[in-house]
Amino acid sequence: MNEDFRKNFENPETFLRNILTKGEVIAELGCGTGFYCQFLKEFAAKLYCVDAFCPALEEAKKKAPSAIFLCEDASKTSIPSESVDVVLFANSFHDMKNKDLVVKEVKRILKKGGRVIIIDWDKRNTRIGPPSWIRMSEEEYIEYFKDFKLIDKFKPSEYQYGLVFIKND
């Protein structure tokens, strides 16, 4: 999807400032070509951009050259334990193979009180986005992140929803 087209309906600049605080350690798991990395770098003291598809990271590096790029599976990263303030999944978690292991990894890398931000497609047919059978509902995310507390919901676009969880322990 063309990034200019994507920014017309999903503009991270409009909602990230309400969710993020400058100076945080942020990890985007499943960053792809870095659409979000280019906006996250404005908030992050340290930014990890993680994706298992190495060629996508080459494109992401152009958008956020100061980030730390890790060609790794989100279920097992080299990010230090309890070192991250915010984990972002932007239209990516639904594609991850072992979601339970990914959640376990999020628990490992997040600091106590750290946040998980989910941005994903509404589970319905829309004119853009993946097929509805690939999409996950808010309830499915709440089940996967049941050990976290849901603290906020937001609407990144007319086609998507956003959830913010906090790590309790």
Sequence and secondary structure as in RCSB ss.txt:
>XXXX:A:sequence
MNEDFRKNFENPETFLRNILTKGEVIAELGCGTGFYCQFLKEFAAKLYCVDAFCPALEEAKKKAPSAIFLCEDAS
KTSIPSESVDVVLFANSFHDMKNKDLVVKEVKRILKKGGRVIIIDWDKRNTRIGPPSWIRMSEEEYIEYFKDFKL
IDKFKPSEYQYGLVFIKND
>XXXX:A:secstr
  HHHHHHH  HHHHGGGT  TTEEEEEET TTTTTHHHHTTTEEEEEEE S HHHHHHHHHH TTSEEE S TT
S  S TT EEEEEEES GGG S HHHHHHHHHHHEEEEEEEEEEEE SS  SSSS TTT   HHHHHHHTTTEEE
EEEE SSTTEEEEEEEE  
